[in-house]
């Protein structure tokens, strides 16, 4: 199974330098466990995803990231929920 895991950033205008040195361990641990079970996993962490957001998500880029995925996971907390919600809407629109 091909799995794509996302960890969206806080809004880039709010995210400080401290967030750059805090890796989102949850998605990496889940990704490692899925790989051990034989699945193909791609992880897009908050640093990578900042490149696809200025005032709005680059919807085409998100579509291409999940194009052939069997499962998509999104890690979020109260600080990143706003962008995670937008990402969920984009993923839902291209999958259904």
C-alpha positions in Angstrom: 0.0 0.0 0.0 1.2 3.5 -0.8 0.8 5.9 2.1 1.4 9.7 2.2 1.7 11.4 5.6 1.5 15.2 6.0 2.4 17.4 8.9 1.2 20.9 8.0 2.8 24.0 9.4 1.3 26.7 11.4 0.5 29.7 9.2 3.9 30.8 7.9 3.3 34.3 9.2 2.9 32.9 12.7 5.5 30.2 12.7 8.7 31.2 14.3 12.3 30.0 13.9 11.9 27.6 16.8 9.5 25.4 14.8 12.2 24.8 12.2 14.2 22.8 14.6 11.3 20.7 16.0 10.8 17.7 13.8 7.3 16.3 13.7 8.3 12.9 15.2 4.8 11.5 15.1 4.6 11.2 11.3 8.1 9.9 11.1 7.5 7.2 13.7 4.2 6.2 12.0 6.0 6.2 8.6 8.8 4.0 9.9 6.4 1.5 11.4 4.5 1.4 8.1 7.7 0.8 6.2 8.6 -2.0 8.5 5.3 -3.6 7.7 6.2 -3.4 4.0 4.3 -0.3 2.9 5.6 2.5 0.7 5.5 5.7 2.7 6.2 9.4 1.8 6.3 12.0 4.6 5.9 15.7 3.9 6.8 17.6 7.1 6.0 21.2 8.0 9.2 22.5 6.6 8.6 21.0 3.2 5.0 22.0 3.1 5.8 25.7 3.8 7.2 25.8 0.2 3.6 25.1 -1.0 1.9 27.8 1.0 2.0 31.6 0.7 -1.5 32.9 1.0 -3.1 29.6 0.0 -2.1 26.0 -0.7 -0.7 25.2 -4.1 -3.6 22.8 -4.8 -2.0 21.3 -7.9 1.1 20.4 -5.9 -1.1 18.7 -3.2 -2.9 16.8 -5.9 0.3 15.5 -7.4 1.6 14.4 -3.9 -1.4 12.2 -3.3 -2.1 11.2 -6.9 -1.5 7.5 -6.5 -1.7 7.1 -2.7 -3.9 4.5 -1.2 -4.1 6.2 2.1 -3.4 9.8 3.4 -2.7 10.8 7.0 -2.5 14.3 8.4 -1.0 15.2 11.7 -2.3 18.3 13.3 -2.6 20.2 16.5 -4.4 23.4 17.5 -1.7 25.6 16.0 -1.7 23.9 12.6 -5.4 23.0 12.4 -6.3 25.9 10.1 -4.0 24.8 7.3 -4.7 21.1 8.0 -8.4 21.8 7.4 -7.7 23.5 4.1 -5.5 20.5 3.1 -8.2 18.1 4.0 -10.6 20.0 1.7 -8.2 19.9 -1.1 -7.5 16.2 -0.7 -11.2 15.5 -0.5 -11.9 17.5 -3.7 -9.4 15.6 -5.7 -10.3 12.1 -4.4 -14.1 12.2 -4.8 
